[in-house]
Amino acid sequence: MELTGLTALVTGANGGIGRALTEALAARPLKRVLAGMRDPGRFEPVRGATAEVRPVRMDLSSRAAIEDSCAGLGDALAAVDLLVNNAGRVTGGLLEEQDVEQVYAMFQVNLVATAHLTARVLPGMVARRRGKVVNNASISGYAFFPAASTYAASKAGVVALSESLRRELRGTGVSVLHLVTPGVDTPMLAETDAIYGRHMDTSGWDKVAPAEWAAKVITAIEKDARVLTPPGKTGLAKLAAAGPAALLDVFSARAFSRRPRG
């Protein structure tokens, strides 16, 4: 995808991967980068940006909040050429011990909001016969490990949504890319480590710098890739997930304990 003169919308742009993606896009010759977050007033300006960077309110916590956020964008909503559904939540642990409210909130942000916001942006893309949707699917959308049951289910839903939509949009000029995101060194990864680490050995997890991952995502966008899989253990986990379930069963049996670790 040629990025010159385009308008991008990145959700969860206040920190972590979203901030890194916003900065990477701002350095390209786009017209505008809409940095979506709940509280735009807390956005720190991007230094040395080539494109205009505008913080915008993007609350994905409910159907009404998404509609209010879209209404607040005004004409900019229909002008979005590149939508990066990056925002996400995480919860985990033994299923019977997970906070049900947190589970509902996670599915809302990770999956329902991704479908909802994409549906609101697509008409403008299809009308112009130009656009791209990028969805953060995570390695958990492929490799279904214990202590990650609900999170994995939400991300597997993102993979299914992405692939189905990609085929649905064939011939429209609009394409879809989903990201098999690895462990990116952000506060959310630290939170994930704390949650899963009660039952899983997380010491061997790959950790990628946000800027490094953002650069790979931008390259995948420009090359019109269908899926971005990182190298290393994350890539191997995706390959293992495509094989017999016994491969992941063996790994899980070694790494997982129903009793809290330590």
Secondary structure per residue as TSV (DSSP state, phi and psi in degrees):
chain	resnum	aa	ss	phi	psi
A	1	M	-	360.0	128.2
A	2	E	-	-80.0	123.2
A	3	L	-	-90.1	-10.8
A	4	T	T	-58.9	124.8
A	5	G	T	78.2	8.0
A	6	L	-	-90.1	164.9
A	7	T	E	-111.7	127.2
A	8	A	E	-115.5	147.8
A	9	L	E	-124.4	122.3
A	10	V	E	-115.4	124.0
A	11	T	S	-89.9	154.3
A	12	G	S	64.9	38.5
A	13	A	T	-86.2	5.0
A	14	N	T	-80.3	-13.8
A	15	G	S	-173.1	177.5
A	16	G	H	57.4	-135.5
A	17	I	H	-62.5	-40.5
A	18	G	H	-60.4	-43.3
A	19	R	H	-63.7	-43.7
A	20	A	H	-63.0	-40.0
A	21	L	H	-67.0	-39.3
A	22	T	H	-61.4	-45.1
A	23	E	H	-65.2	-40.2
A	24	A	H	-66.4	-41.3
A	25	L	H	-68.9	-36.6
A	26	A	H	-64.7	-23.1
A	27	A	T	-83.5	-8.5
A	28	R	T	-93.4	168.1
A	29	P	T	-81.4	43.4
A	30	L	-	-73.6	163.2
A	31	K	S	-78.0	-44.6
A	32	R	E	-154.1	141.2
A	33	V	E	-118.9	116.7
A	34	L	E	-90.6	113.3
A	35	A	E	-93.4	100.3
A	36	G	E	-84.0	132.1
A	37	M	E	-163.4	164.8
A	38	R	S	-66.7	-39.4
A	39	D	-	-124.4	87.5
A	40	P	G	-59.7	-23.7
A	41	G	G	-64.9	-17.3
A	42	R	G	-97.3	6.6
A	43	F	-	-73.8	131.2
A	44	E	-	-90.8	125.7
A	45	P	-	-55.0	146.8
A	46	V	-	-87.2	122.9
A	47	R	T	-80.5	142.2
A	48	G	T	66.6	25.6
A	49	A	-	-71.6	140.3
A	50	T	S	-82.5	-42.0
A	51	A	S	-89.8	159.8
A	52	E	E	-69.3	132.7
A	53	V	E	-116.0	119.5
A	54	R	E	-122.2	115.2
A	55	P	E	-69.6	133.6
A	56	V	E	-133.0	151.5
A	57	R	E	-74.9	124.9
A	58	M	-	-140.9	92.4
A	59	D	-	-100.0	117.3
A	60	L	-	-104.7	13.6
A	61	S	S	-76.2	-14.1
A	62	S	S	-159.9	168.1
A	63	R	H	-59.4	-46.2
A	64	A	H	-64.6	-39.9
A	65	A	H	-64.3	-38.5
A	66	I	H	-66.0	-43.9
A	67	E	H	-63.4	-40.7
A	68	D	H	-63.5	-40.9
A	69	S	H	-65.2	-42.2
A	70	C	H	-64.3	-41.4
A	71	A	H	-62.1	-36.3
A	72	G	H	-67.0	-22.3
A	73	L	H	-75.4	-21.2
A	74	G	G	60.4	-135.8
A	75	D	G	-65.3	-20.1
A	76	A	G	-64.3	-26.9
A	77	L	T	-61.3	-47.2
A	78	A	T	-71.1	-17.1
A	79	A	T	-88.7	-5.1
A	80	V	-	-67.1	122.8
A	81	D	S	-99.2	-26.7
A	82	L	E	-133.6	114.6
A	83	L	E	-108.0	122.3
A	84	V	E	-111.4	102.5
A	85	N	E	-81.7	86.5
A	86	N	-	-102.5	-30.3
A	87	A	-	-57.3	143.5
A	88	G	-	-160.5	163.8
A	89	R	-	-128.6	163.2
A	90	V	-	-139.5	143.4
A	91	T	-	-149.5	169.0
A	92	G	-	-179.7	-164.2
A	93	G	S	102.4	-173.3
A	94	L	S	-60.3	135.0
A	95	L	G	-54.6	-43.9
A	96	E	G	-70.3	-11.6
A	97	E	G	-104.3	-4.9
A	98	Q	S	-73.5	145.2
A	99	D	-	-71.8	117.1
A	100	V	H	-62.0	-36.8
A	101	E	H	-62.4	-40.2
A	102	Q	H	-66.7	-36.0
A	103	V	H	-63.8	-46.7
A	104	Y	H	-61.6	-43.2
A	105	A	H	-63.3	-37.0
A	106	M	H	-67.9	-46.2
A	107	F	H	-61.7	-36.7
A	108	Q	I	-59.8	-50.8
A	109	V	I	-75.2	-47.4
A	110	N	I	-69.5	-38.9
A	111	L	I	-118.0	-55.2
A	112	V	I	-62.8	-45.9
A	113	A	H	-65.3	-34.8
A	114	T	H	-60.9	-45.2
A	115	A	H	-67.4	-43.8
A	116	H	H	-62.8	-52.3
A	117	L	H	-65.2	-39.4
A	118	T	H	-60.8	-42.5
A	119	A	H	-61.6	-33.0
A	120	R	H	-76.4	-26.8
A	121	V	H	-90.8	-28.7
A	122	L	H	-57.6	-40.4
A	123	P	H	-54.7	-41.0
A	124	G	H	-65.8	-40.2
A	125	M	H	-64.2	-47.3
A	126	V	H	-64.0	-38.4
A	127	A	H	-64.0	-36.2
A	128	R	H	-86.2	-10.6
A	129	R	T	58.0	40.4
A	130	R	-	-158.7	129.3
A	131	G	E	164.2	165.5
A	132	K	E	-148.9	139.3
A	133	V	E	-112.3	127.2
A	134	V	E	-116.8	122.6
A	135	N	E	-116.3	132.4
A	136	N	E	-83.9	99.5
A	137	A	-	-93.5	-31.0
A	138	S	-	76.1	153.5
A	139	I	G	-61.5	-24.7
A	140	S	G	-66.8	-14.7
A	141	G	G	-75.6	-8.2
A	142	Y	T	-121.5	-45.5
A	143	A	-	-100.2	110.8
A	144	F	-	-97.8	93.7
A	145	F	-	-95.9	154.1
A	146	P	T	-63.5	157.0
A	147	A	T	73.7	0.7
A	148	A	-	-128.5	25.9
A	149	S	H	-57.2	-50.9
A	150	T	H	-75.8	-38.8
A	151	Y	H	-63.1	-45.8
A	152	A	H	-60.4	-40.4
A	153	A	H	-62.9	-41.3
A	154	S	H	-64.6	-39.9
A	155	K	H	-77.6	-31.8
A	156	A	H	-63.0	-35.6
A	157	G	H	-62.4	-37.2
A	158	V	H	-66.2	-39.5
A	159	V	H	-61.0	-47.4
A	160	A	H	-62.6	-44.6
A	161	L	H	-58.6	-45.6
A	162	S	H	-63.3	-47.2
A	163	E	H	-70.5	-40.1
A	164	S	H	-63.5	-45.0
A	165	L	H	-64.7	-38.6
A	166	R	H	-57.3	-43.6
A	167	R	H	-71.5	-35.0
A	168	E	H	-63.9	-32.8
A	169	L	T	-92.5	4.0
A	170	R	T	-56.0	129.3
A	171	G	T	88.7	-2.0
A	172	T	T	-93.6	-12.9
A	173	G	T	89.1	-0.5
A	174	V	E	-109.7	133.7
A	175	S	E	-123.7	168.4
A	176	V	E	-131.9	135.9
A	177	L	E	-126.2	130.1
A	178	H	E	-116.5	146.6
A	179	L	E	-105.1	124.2
A	180	V	-	-88.6	75.3
A	181	T	-	-67.7	131.1
A	182	P	-	-85.6	-166.2
A	183	G	-	-74.4	105.0
A	184	V	B	-98.6	134.1
A	185	D	S	-71.4	83.7
A	186	T	S	-134.8	169.4
A	187	P	H	-57.7	-32.3
A	188	M	H	-66.7	-35.3
A	189	L	H	-66.4	-39.4
A	190	A	H	-62.2	-39.6
A	191	E	H	-64.9	-42.6
A	192	T	H	-62.0	-43.2
A	193	D	H	-60.3	-41.6
A	194	A	H	-66.3	-39.4
A	195	I	H	-71.4	-51.2
A	196	Y	H	-75.9	-27.6
A	197	G	T	-65.3	-14.3
A	198	R	T	-68.0	-24.9
A	199	H	T	-128.9	-13.4
A	200	M	B	-123.5	147.6
A	201	D	-	-81.0	107.1
A	202	T	-	-101.4	8.4
A	203	S	T	-64.9	-24.2
A	204	G	T	-94.8	7.5
A	205	W	-	-63.3	139.7
A	206	D	-	-69.5	146.1
A	207	K	-	-132.0	119.1
A	208	V	B	-111.0	141.1
A	209	A	-	-68.3	141.2
A	210	P	H	-53.8	-43.0
A	211	A	H	-64.7	-36.4
A	212	E	H	-65.3	-44.1
A	213	W	H	-67.9	-40.3
A	214	A	H	-60.2	-39.6
A	215	A	H	-63.2	-39.5
A	216	K	H	-65.9	-38.6
A	217	V	H	-64.5	-44.8
A	218	I	H	-61.8	-42.0
A	219	T	H	-61.5	-42.4
A	220	A	H	-63.8	-37.8
A	221	I	H	-62.7	-47.9
A	222	E	H	-66.0	-29.8
A	223	K	T	-90.2	1.3
A	224	D	T	56.5	42.8
A	225	A	-	-69.4	154.2
A	226	R	S	-87.0	-36.5
A	227	V	E	-146.8	142.8
A	228	L	E	-113.8	113.2
A	229	T	-	-111.2	125.7
A	230	P	-	-76.3	162.4
A	231	P	S	-78.0	-172.1
A	232	G	H	78.1	-155.5
A	233	K	H	-64.9	-31.7
A	234	T	H	-65.0	-43.7
A	235	G	H	-62.6	-39.1
A	236	L	H	-66.5	-36.4
A	237	A	H	-64.1	-38.4
A	238	K	H	-64.8	-41.6
A	239	L	H	-64.1	-42.2
A	240	A	H	-63.2	-36.0
A	241	A	H	-65.5	-25.8
A	242	A	H	-80.6	-12.4
A	243	G	S	-95.2	-162.4
A	244	P	-	-58.8	141.7
A	245	A	H	-58.6	-23.8
A	246	A	H	-60.4	-28.1
A	247	L	H	-63.4	-48.2
A	248	L	H	-73.7	-28.3
A	249	D	H	-60.8	-42.9
A	250	V	H	-64.8	-46.3
A	251	F	H	-62.3	-44.5
A	252	S	H	-63.0	-41.1
A	253	A	H	-61.2	-32.9
A	254	R	H	-79.2	-34.2
A	255	A	H	-95.3	-19.3
A	256	F	B	-107.3	143.6
A	257	S	-	-139.3	131.8
A	258	R	S	-67.0	-28.1
A	259	R	S	-80.1	138.5
A	260	P	-	-55.6	136.8
A	261	R	-	-75.7	147.9
A	262	G	-	70.1	360.0
